[in-house]
Amino acid sequence: MVGDSPPQSSGDHGIDVSFPFRGLWRVENSPARRVPSHGTDMFGGRYAIDFVGVDDRHRTAGSRSWRTFLATEPPELFFAFGRPVLAPGDGTVVAVHDAEPDHEARRSQAALVPYALSQGARVRRGVGAIAGNHVVMSLAESGVFIALVHFRAGSVRVSVGERIVEGQHIADCGNSGNSTQPHVHMQAMDSADLSAARGVPMRFRRFREWPSGLARNHVRDLAVPGERAVVEPL
């Protein structure tokens, strides 16, 4: 059954990568919690992980209003929106898509329920409707491909065939595709074709982690961050 696989362990890490950002981000849908991490193997997302930008108080947005509880909100309200997304390793760009709009964010159940009911329609529309604006890169000398998705409309800075280096600014965080609030979705795959790819596990290089619900932090290396932990690359 979907979601019954054990969580990712250090023994099946697959590929070692860096985080695709600087600063503080909260982890959602971590493969340390379950595999498939998003509840499905579709679109190569078996070991995918989501990162939501936060401030130093670990908040995703600086304010709330009636819209937070009853309606949608502008994506610009969230700290993640517009933050630079960086290459997680050296490699070559093999696919780029930058033709999807950023849509309204949803934190309220009133807005999330109808959105969830439209999920099937988005899947039928294909990769663009799910991934939104995205870049797929081939990691140097590994045979593994990395997809980074949900970019802000018009923010992609690289092109197909371009060689990129770790830490290079490739786009900005947005809210395009299948995204309920601005975040970065990252996944490793065995193919550049998201419609046919199979997921590959990842481990992340040295970072500081604040586990969910705890004030203290610790440093980890070549690890998978826990669900709802806040992380900062070092």
N, C-alpha and C positions, 0 to 999 in steps of 0.2 A: 504493500500500500504506500501511496505517496507520503513522504515525511517520516517513514518508519526506519529509514537507514540510520546507522550511527553517525554522530557528529564527526567532523573532520579531525584527524589526529596528526601528530607530528610525523608519524611513520608513513603517511601517504601524502606528503606535502606537494608533490608535483613540480612546482616552480617557485623560486624565491624572487620576490619583487619588492619595490618600495611603495609607500603610500603615494597616491596621485595628488597630493596637496601639501600645504603647510598649515600650521595652526591647529586648532581644536575641532574635532569632528566626533559625532556620536555614531556608534555602529548599530545598524539595523539588519536583520535577516542574516546573521552571522552563521557560516557553516560550522562554527564551534558549538552551536546550539542544535542544529539538525541539518541533515542532507537528504534530499535537495533543500537548499537553504531558503528558496522562495516557494517551496511546495510543488515544484514541477521541474522536469528536465528539459522543457521546451526552450528553444532559442539558445542552447548552450549554457544555461544558467544554473547548472547543478551545484556549483560551488561559489556562485555569485555573492557579493557582499555590498551593502549600501552604506553610504556615509552621509550624515546630515550635519552641516556646519553649525557650530554653537559658539557662544561667547564665553568669557572666562567664568561665568556663573552657570555654564552648561545649558543655557537656554537656546532654543532654535529661533526665537524671534523676540524682539524687544518689547512688544506690547500685545494686548488682547482687546477685543471689542465684542460687540454683539455678533459680529460676523464670524468670530472665532467659534461660537457655539451654535450658530443657526445657518450659516451660509458659507460662501467661498471667500477667499482673501487674495489680494494681489501678491504675486510671487516676490515682488521687491521688498515686502515686509520682512522676509526671512534672511537671516545672516548669511546663509549659504549662497544666495542668489548673486551671481556675478563674481564669486571668488574664483581665482585661477585654478585650473585643473592641469596637472603636470604629468609628463610621461613617467611611468613607473619603472622604466628601464630603457636601455638602448635598443633601437630597432628601426623598422621601416613601416611607413604608413601604407596599408593595403586597401582601406576603404574609408570613405568620408561621406557623411550625409548631414546636410545643414539646410533643411527645407521645411522644418516643422515649427509651428508657433509655440511660444510659452503660454500655458494656460493657467487659470486661476488655481490657487492652492486650496486644500481641503483639510481642516482639522476637526470639523464638526461631524457627528454621526449623520445629521440631516443631509449633509453634502456627500458623505462617503457612501451611503447606501445606494443611491441612484448611480454613482460612479462604478461601484462594484457590479451592479447589474448590467452595465454596458461593457464589461470586460470581454465577453465573447465577441462582440462586434469589433473591438480593437484587434484581437487575435486574428480574426478573418481578414483584416486590412493588411496584416503582414508586419515585417520588421520595422518599418518606419513609424507605424502607429504605436508600437511597443517600445522601441529603443529611443524614439525621437531623434534629435540631432546627436550624432555619435561619430567616434573614430575607432577603427580597428587597426591595430599595429601587430606586426610580426616581431617577436622578441629575438634579438640577435642570437644566432647559433643555438636555438633551443627547439625549434619546430613548434613552438606554442604561440598562440595569438591572444592578444588582450583586447577586450572591448571596453570602452569607457563611454557611458551614455547619459542622456537627458540634458545635453548642453543647452545653454542659452542661445536663442535664435540669433544667427549671424556672428557667433563668437569663434567659430572654428578657425584656427590659425595655420593649419597644415594642409598638405595636399597629398594625393595618392602618389606613391613612389618616393616621397621625401624621407631621407634618413633623419631620425630624431635621436636626441640623447636624453638620458635620465635627468629629470628635473626641468625639462623644457616645457614652457607654457604652450599648451596645445589648444585650449578652449577655456570657456568659463562655465561654471555650474549654472544650470538652468532648471526649467520645469517643463520640458517638452516630452512627448511620448507618454508612456504609462507611469505617471508620477503624480503623487498626491501632494507633495510639497518639494521645493528645490532640494536636490541631493545628487550625489555622484554614485552611480551603479557601476561596479567593476567586476569583470569576470575573465577567467582564462579558459581557452578552448583549444581543441585540436584542429580547427578549421576556421578560415576567415568568413565562412558563410554561416551567419547566425541562424538561418532557418534549418541547417543540417548539422551544426557543430555539436560536439559532446564536451561537457565541462571538464576542466582540469583543476585539481586543487592548487591553492596558493598558500605561501607563508610570507609574512611581512617582515622586512628588516627592522632594525632597532627602533623602538618607540616606547613612549611613556603611556601607561594605561591607568585610567580611573575606573575600576569595576563598577557596575551598576549598583547604586545605592550606597557606595562607600566614599568617604572623603579622602582617604589615603590613596596614593598611587604607587606603582612600581614600574620598573623598566623591564621590557621583554625584547627578545631578539629571535628572529626566524620563528614567528608564532602567529596564531590566528586570534585576533581579539575577541573577547566575549560579547554576547548579546547585550546591547544598550550600554556598553562601556564607552567612555570618552577616550580618544586616543590623540596623541601628538607625536609626529615623527621627530626623531632626534638625529 
